[in-house]
Amino acid sequence: MGHAGALMQWAMADAFRTQGQLALKPVSVDAASVRYECRVISDRRELRKVFQLRYDVFRAEYGSPPSIFRIDVDGFDRHSIHLAVVDRTSGLPVGVYRLVTETNRLGFYAAREFALGPFLARPGIRLELGRACVHPEHRNGSVLRMLWKGLVGVARSQGAEHMFGCSSVICPPAFERGAASVTLLGGLRQELDSLNALRLLHGVVPQKRYELTREMRHVWDMAKSGESPVAGGSAILPPLLRSYIRAGAYVIAPPAYDREFRCLDLLTVFPLPPRA
């Protein structure tokens, strides 16, 4: 077995260790329907199904690197809460989130892509949302509403006051060549501004490895002043991010460019709805 395979085996074994070792408050999620149920996953066999769903979706839609194990897993998984909507008929997860708390000894995953200092300096307890995906055949309002209800339940069980995470926008194959980046970045900036969903926080910027190129940043900045050459374009924001924005979410930093997954990541803050 090669070095990469050995590393993946180590990550798998680490991720599947009991989550009873986590310094978490008790998690309570109560969301169910005739077809689906939403719950926190801790069983090893069910966790594997979660990681398999992530791999299948990310591989198909983001072109993530192939794996002989056909699972998406990393060092954060052992120290996270895994929330899933499960299809009652098949018993398989069809929508998942990975939730990282402030007690995670690895810190927040988003810190790999963004300088989070000014955001983390704000008062309050934070819960990071990540590795979100929904099976293509189950992308419906019922699953999304159940996931959102589950997220709010976990956040409140952990005493969190803020949820945040990276929302991804897939880049076209020719993204780094001129017109494609203008269309995507300019349109994205204009759409966020039109929804009043861009509230940049000074000092929160992509890490150097994830910075836009100079030309891309110029397109982003020009769109700010309304001088972008993009006009009359169609909607660019993914439906999931658009639904977040309708619920009050907003973006606090310029996009990070993840070249491995071929996507732009938007650092998004999700305010918790008031208790009923």
ABEGO torsion letter per residue (X at the ends): XBAAAAAAAAAAAAAABBAAABBBBBBBBBBBBAABBBBBBABAAAAAAAAAAAAAAAAAAAGBBBBAAGBBBBAAAAABBBBBBBBAAAGBBABBBBBBBAABAAEBAAAAABBAAAAAABBEBBBBBBGBBBBAAABBAAAAAAAAAAAAAAAAAAGBABBBEBBBBBBBAAAABEAAAAAAAAAAAAAAAAAGABBBBBGBBBBAAABBBAAAAAAAAAAAAGABABBGBBBABBAAAAAAAAAGBBBABBBBBBAAAGBBBBBBBBBBBBBX
